[in-house]
Amino acid sequence: MNKLHLVTLSVFLLWTPGFIKGNDVTQTDTLWKHEAEDATMQCNHTKGDLYYQMYWYRQLPGETMELIAFTSTAKQEHDFGKFDKDKFAATKTEAETGTFTVKRVEPKDEALYFCAVAYHSDTDTCGSSTKTPAHSSHNSNQHR
């Protein structure tokens, strides 16, 4: 019996002091996955090569947002902090694009997923981000 794990991704702007307009940052808007499959989201921006850092956040229902991964074209090894690399993966080979994967999707992965891009200098910190809700459901008769 196959269980469908519905992952829905939508783009929203996150307005935060220090961040500039986010309409030039986009990410995957919809994914449908069976339980135990991998769900990969893509984040793109048109801000230019100076925005080579990408952050991936998750907000579980009823909880605060938490940083899962920091990626950069300047580093080969991505920083997953307290999170398990067996559960999450990321790619960042170009300044204007990156991916984030939730491996072996399961119901507890239901959350909002955010990507943000940034650059840092001695005088200024700028960035943009989008918000991606992920919803799960189980239905043994439905396949997509």
N, C-alpha and C positions, 0 to 999 in steps of 0.2 A: 504494500500500500504506500503510494507516494504522498508525502505531505507537502503542500504548497506553502512556501514561506514568502509572503508578499513584502517586497521592499519598495516603497514609493519614495522617490526623491524629487523635491521641488526647490526651485531657486527663490530665495528671499534676500533682501538687503539687510545687513546688520549695521546700524548706525551707532558708532561708538566714538567718543572723543579720541582724536589721534588717527582715526581712519578716514579716508576720503571716499568719494563716491564709489559704490560697489557695483554699478551697472556694467563695468568692464571686466567683471569676474563672473564666470559661469561654471556650472558643473552639471553632471548627469542629472536629468530630471525624473526618469522612471526606470526601475529595474524590477523584473519578476524572477524570483529564484525559488527552486525547491529547497527544502531543508537539507543541509549538508553540502550544498553548492557554495561556491565563492561568489561574492558580490563586489564588483569593482566599479568605483566611481571615478570619473575624470574631472579635473579642475583645469580651466583655461583662463588666461587673462590677456588683455591687450595693453598692459601698462608699460611694457618694454623690458629690456634685459636687466635693468637695475633691480627689478622685483624678482629675484632668484630664490627667495626663501618662501616655503609653503608650509602652512600649519594645518593639521587635521584635528578637529574637535568632535566630541560626541556629547549629547545631552540626553540621558536616560529619562523616562517619564518621571516627573516629580523631583528631579534632581538638578543640580547646577551643571553648567557646561564644564567639560574637562578636556585638556589637551591630550591627545593620543599620540600624535607623531609630529615631529619637526623634520622637514626635509629641505635640502639645499643643493643646488648644482655645485657648490663649492666643497661639498663633502660626499664621499662615496657611501659612508655608513650613516643611515638615518637614525634619529634619536626617538625611541619609543617610550622613554621614561620607565614608568612602572608596568607598562603593558607588555604582554607576551607576543613576541614575534611569530610564534606558532599560530596566533589568532589574527594578527594584522600584518599587512605588508604595504609598502609604498614604493613608488618610483618617481624619480625627479631627474631626468636627463637633459631637459631644456628649461630655460628660465620661464617660459610662458605656458608650460603645461606640467601636469603631474597626475598620478593616480593613487588611489587608496583602496585597499581590498580588505573586506571582512571575510575571513576564511571560514568555511564550514558554517554557513548561516544557521542560526537557531533562534527560537523565540526571544531569548533574553537579549538579543542584538537589536531589538526594536528601540529606536532612538532617533533623535535629530542628529545629522552629521553635517558639519560645517567645514568648508575649506576657506583659508585666508592666505593672502599673499602679502609680502612686506619687503621693504628694504630698510636698512639702518645706516645712519651717518652720524657724525659727531654733533650735528646741530638739529637733526630732524628725524622723526620716526613716522612713517606713513604706511598704510596698508589698506586692503579691501578684503571683504569676505562675503560668502553666501551661506545660506542655511539650507540643510537638506533633511526633511523628515523621512524616517524609515519606519514602516508599519509592518507588522507580521500577522499572519492568519494561518490557521490550519484548516484544510479542506481536502479530504482524500479523493474527491471526485472532480476536482478542478485542476486543469493543467494549462500553463501558458508558456 
